[in-house]
Amino acid sequence: MCPSSALTCVHPPPCSPVNSTSSTLYRPLPSLHRLPSSFVCILLSFCLLSLLPYATATTSPSHGLNLFSINANGLHDVMKTSAIKHYVSTSQPHIWVINETKSSTPVAACVSVPGYDIYESTALPTSSRSSKWGVIAAVRRDLHSQRVAVPDGLAGRVLVLDVAIPTSSARAFLLRIIAIYAPWDPGGPQPTPSQFWEMITPLCRAAPSRAWCLIGDCNLTLASVEISGSNAPLSPNRLPYLQFLRDSDGCDLWMASDDHSALTHYTFSRGSSRFILDRLAHSRCSVVSGSLDIAPI
């Protein structure tokens, strides 16, 4: 099973009221269970049904716009890349994201699937043998996509794409996709979590249709139910993230769920401890409802 979600969007007049969102979610990707135990693979996906005034989106109207994100923890394992490519080929999501490639040289070709435009922000080298971070995003070619420049401080951590969703009118609904791998150490190298989320905010505010979706590994927990089997406190990174949501008028889809729990919906495990670290956030102004669910693979 893999996690999925559904969002309903409108292209708002100045700023329309928003319905509440709901969700259920997250499990490790079963097709990768035979990978080394140190590798925990989580698939995060959702479906977006976008609506413009008097015009219904024509892209997969019965299922909406399907996206998923996966923390690969490196792309040097052939079993891993094969499993990812198999899922993409069979499910044909409109947009997919891989974070933490851990390669300072391009590796998108390792997971390339016909019919997709693929983008990459390579990892940053830490030594002659290792690199950190790295993000890949791909968009199906029946959707027009354009890469958006990001500040130098977000290199290797963020990919931003503006995706034009066709509608029954001649207009297109522009959705900004922000694929991320966020920093976790408040005392670590720049950007710190606080600096990171401050740089993400203007990228959301500048979204052409004021519609944006942020997806990926946020490296933070927001509630005690997102931690299981550990005495670890809530992540201090939640504070700059919550400020980001306020400043960008965003909504965290996990927090809209009444029943999410690290016991069943964890996105990262270490020993007997489980955490919900991968998240999905969206603009309130353009998304009027949303849900997360477990989808079979």
N, C-alpha and C positions, 0 to 999 in steps of 0.2 A: 504494500500500500504506500502511496505517496500523498503528501498533503496538497490540497487544492483549496481555492477560495473563489468566491464570486462577488464582484462589485458591480453596482449600477451607477452610471455616471450621467450627468447632464452638463451641457455647456451653459453655464449659469448666466442669467441676467444679474446685474452687478454682483450679488452674492445671495444665492437662494438658500432657504432653510435645508437642513440636512437630516435625513432619517438616521436612526441608530444602526450600527453595524453589528453583525454577529459572527461567530466563528467557532470552528472546531479544527484540530490540526495535528500535525507533525509526527513522523516516525522515521527511523533510519531506512535507507533504500534497500529493500530485500535483495535485489539483484547484485548488490555489492557485499553481501554478508561474508563471502569467503575471502575478502581482502584482509590484510593483517589487522589484528585487533586494535592497533594504534590508530587506525584510520576509521573515523566515524563520519559516514556520509549521510547528509540530510538533504532531502529534496523539498524545496519550498515552492509552491505554485499557487496561482489563483486565476480566476476567470474574470474578465472585465467586459461588461456589456455597456457600451457607450452610446449615448443618445444626444443628438443635436436638436435644436428646436425644429419641429415638424419633419425631422429626418432620422430614420432609424439606421444604425450602423449595419452595413451589409457584410462585414467581415465575420464569418462564422456566427450568424445571428442566433442559432439555437444554443450555442455554448459560450458565446462571448469571446473575449480576447484572452487566450491562455498563455500564462507565463510561468516559468519556474526558475529557482535559483538553487545552486548547490555549492557547498564549501568542499572543494576537492582535496584540500590539504596536499597539494602537489599533483602534477600531471605526468609523472614519470612511469607510472605503473600501467602496463598495457591492459590488464584486466579492468582497471578503473576507467580508462579512456574508452574502451570497447563498450562497457556498460552504459556510459553516458551517451555515446553515439547511438547505441541501440535504442535507448529510451527516446531520444530526439527523433530518430528515424521512424519509430513506430507510433509515437504520439503526436508528432508534428506540431509542437507548441508554436505560437506566433513569435514569442520572445523567450530566450533562455539566457541564463547568467551563470557563470562559474567564477567563484572568487577563491583567493589564496592558491594561485597557480604555482607560486614559489619559483618562478623562472624569469631571469633578467633578459633572456632571449625569447623571441616570439614562439609560442607553443600552440597557438590557435589552430594550426594545421592538424594537430594531433586529435582534435575533436571536431574538425570541420565536417559538416553534413551538407550534401547538395541541396540547393534551394534556399540557402540562408546567406545574408550579408553578415560577416563576422567582424567584430571590433575587439581590440585588445589594448589594455594598459599594462605593460610588462612590469614584473616585480622589480624591486630595487635591490642591487647587490649588497650583501653585508660582508662578503669576503670573496676570495677567488673561487670558492666552492659552493657558496650558499647565497640565496636571495630570499626576500620576504615580500609578502603581499601578492599583488598581481590579480587583475580582473579581466574576464572575457565576457562579452555580450554579443548575442546574435539575434537578428530579426529576419523573419521570413520575407522572401522577396516579393510577395504580393502586397506587402506594406512598404511604403517609402520611409526610409529612416535617414537621419542626419546626425552626425556626431557633433556634440557641443563642447567647446573648449572649457577646461576647468583650471583653477589656479595651480601653479606649480607644486604647492604644498599638498595637493591631493593626488599627485602622480603615483601610480601603482595601487591606489586605493579606490579610485572612483572612475566610473565611465558614465557619461551622460549622453542620452540619445533622445531626440525628438522624433516621435513616430506618428505618421499621418494615417489615421484610421479612415478608410473610405466610408461614405454614407450614401444614402439613396438620393441625396441632392448632389450637386456638383462640388460641394464643399467637403473639407476633411476636418476631422476632429484631431487636434494635436495633443498627444499625451507625452509628457516628459518622463522617461524612465531613468532612474538614478540607481545604478548598480554599485554596491559598496562593499568594502571590507574595512570596518571601522577599527581604530586603535583601541586597545584595552587598558594600557598602563598609563594612569594619570601622571606618573613621574617619569615616563619614558621619553623617547626622542620626539621631536616635533613631526607632525602636528599632534599635540595632546588631544584627548577626547574633546575637551572644551573648544580648542581651536578648530578641530575637525568639524564639529557640528555648527560652529559659527560660519565656516566656509560653505557648508551645505545649504544653509538658509537662503542666501541670495540666489542660488541655483534653482531652488523651488519657487521663489517669488518671481523669477524671470520666466517661468514656464509660459509659452505663448498663449495657451488657452486657460491658464491658471490651473491646469490639470496636471498633476504629477503623481508618480508612484515611486517610492523608495523601497528597494528590496535587497536583502543580503544579510551578511553577518554583521550585526550591530555590536556584538561583544558586550552585552549588558543585560541585566535582569531588572524588571520593574516591580515585581511583586514576589512575596514569599512562595507562592504556588509555583513560581518558575524555577525553584531550586528544590532538589530532592536528594536525600542521602548525604547531605553535607551541612556543616554548621556555618558555612560561608555566609557573610552578610550580603545584603543587596548590593549590587555593584554601584560604586560612587559615580560611574559613568551615566547612570540614569538621570542625574541632575542636568547636565548639559543637553542630553537628549530630550528631556521633557521641555527644557527651555526652547530647543529647536522646534518642537511641535507647536508650542505657543506662538513663537515668532513667525512660523510659516503657515499657521492655521491648519495644522495637520492632525491626523488621527492615527493612533497605533491600533492595528487591527487585532492584535493579540489582546489588548486591554479591553476591546469591545466584546470579548468572549466571556461568558459567564462560567465556562467549565474547562478552560485550558489549565493544564497542570503538567509539571515536569515529569510526573509519574508516567504519563501516557503520551505527552506531546513534546518530549525533550528533543533538542536539536544538537546537543553536545553531551557526551558522557566521558567520565574519567573514573575508572574503577566502578564503585557502586554509586557514584554521584552523577546526577543528571541535571541539566540546565536548559532553559530556553534562551538562546542567544541570538538566533536568526529571527529577523523580524520583517514585517511589512507595514509601511506607513503610507498614507495617501492624503491628498488635499481634501479638506472638508467641503470647500466651496463647490467642487465639481463632482464629488462622489456622494450620492444620496443613500446608498446602502451597500453593504458588503458582507461576505461570509467566507469562512475558511472550512475546508472539509478534507477528508482523507480520500484520495483517488487511487484506484488500483493501477499497478504497473504490469 
